[in-house]
Amino acid sequence: MTIFTVDRHGRPGMPTFNIKKVRRLLKEGRAEVFRRRPFTVRLLYAESLSVQPVEMCIDAGDQHIGVSVKSQKHEYTHAQFDPLQDEKQRHDDRRRYRRGRRCRKRYRKSRFDNRRRPEGWLAPAVRHKKDLHVGLAAMFMEVCPLTSVTVETGSFDTQALEAIEKGAPVPEGPGYQRGPRYRMETLRAAVFYRDGHTCRLCGGKGKVLRVHHAGYWKGDHSDRMGNLLTLCTDCHTAANHKKGGSLYGLVPESLPMKGAAFINQVRYRIVDEIREKTGLPVYTTWGSATKAARKSLCVRKTHANDAFVMGSFRPAHRCREQAFRKQRRNDRQLQKFYDAVYTDIRDGKEKAGQDLSCGRTNRREPRHSAKDLRPYRGHKVKKGFVTVRRQRTQLKPGSRVQYGGEVLVVHGTHARRNKKTGKVDTNVEFTHPAKDGRKSADLKKVTVVRARYINAWKPVT
């Protein structure tokens, strides 16, 4: 285990592997915990610490980030960091809830034309991953005497990669200008022309056609040709989109190129922002050089190993590889929707209102058609409702509170408006009912025993 150290003024020194000595210093009060991850201690007796040249190497990526911090003799960090992959879905949910709240009480004119994107704007998902690369460099700069940073960058030819994946010849010259949409006015027309205006599921012709995203079930909503299919309105139903339906589980013809597009878009921004934030010299390398170095050292392909073979140091003493996943420390979702539950009169099972809906996937379709499953709604078991959080508390899931002389674990919190006073009260939900049978209690009636702190990076085994 590597323990990073800083002097009493917060200036970084060389990391140590002597766990027993650090434990003794903490017990004697000569040191204190400075940071939890990476674990760092502040040496209260040291005015300054000796330093040596240390370099940090980053294998940039869309889904995985490889990091190696090393000196000439030792490797101090050998890890893989995985960013969040649901950033787009979260922003889509927030946008949908916000628009619903905006016009729920009264009509308010739309305001979608009064926003201007600033220069250098990036999509939220892309900006999140770019900021993680820069943040990792700043995090290790705070606790380690870094002298340089090396980042792997590269440019990817997405058209050539897609052609190689399909087994087609690599485009050359005018081939880059004559793609699958050549001489087609719209993407929709190109998809219909490729499929011969025939439904890919039932083979029917002469029907009303729709464009379907094959990889929707795993979050792939990209508009590349390999992810689009031609379907008729009889097959493109809400029931077929659900788990167990004929559309669920279809594999796109080609893999998404969002990883290559991400590197092409932000590779120079990562380098420039790391240089600006740390003030260190930042060097770049290419994937071909990393691959050659990895083969010469006979190490297997991992993102952490790619980071290790970069740079100028090749220490013999190496660290055990670790993996971390980014997790959300705060739930900033203000509004949540809970669907109603009905009894299906066909089989007697309880199903959500979405499972027994009108089934239309387009506003132009009629509500009353062969897809309409609302007549099968029987007894309403649970009423649907919307919750809006109006107050924030320090309690996170996993915190411990005392209620009625009993210590309970917090499942979550929710706000409710008191009908008598009109004020907003906060209730604390428990993972297990208390002795008196209550599943939740007012925040004023509980005592916080231990508030859980959620770290930004969660270790993965």
WOGI-V147028 format. One record per helix or strand of 2 or more residues. SS is the DSSP state (@ for helix, = for strand). FROM is the first residue (numbers start at 1). TO is the last residue. If there is no record, write none. Layout:
SS;FROM;TO  SS;FROM;TO
//
This chain:
=;3;6  @;19;28  =;31;35  =;40;43  =;54;59  =;65;70  =;74;82  @;87;102  @;124;143  =;146;152  @;158;166  @;173;176  @;187;194  =;209;213  @;216;218  @;225;227  =;228;232  @;238;241  @;258;278  =;281;285  @;287;297  @;303;308  =;322;326  =;335;338  =;341;344  =;350;352  @;374;376  =;377;382  =;385;388  =;400;403  =;406;417  =;424;430  =;440;442  @;443;445  =;447;450  =;457;460
//
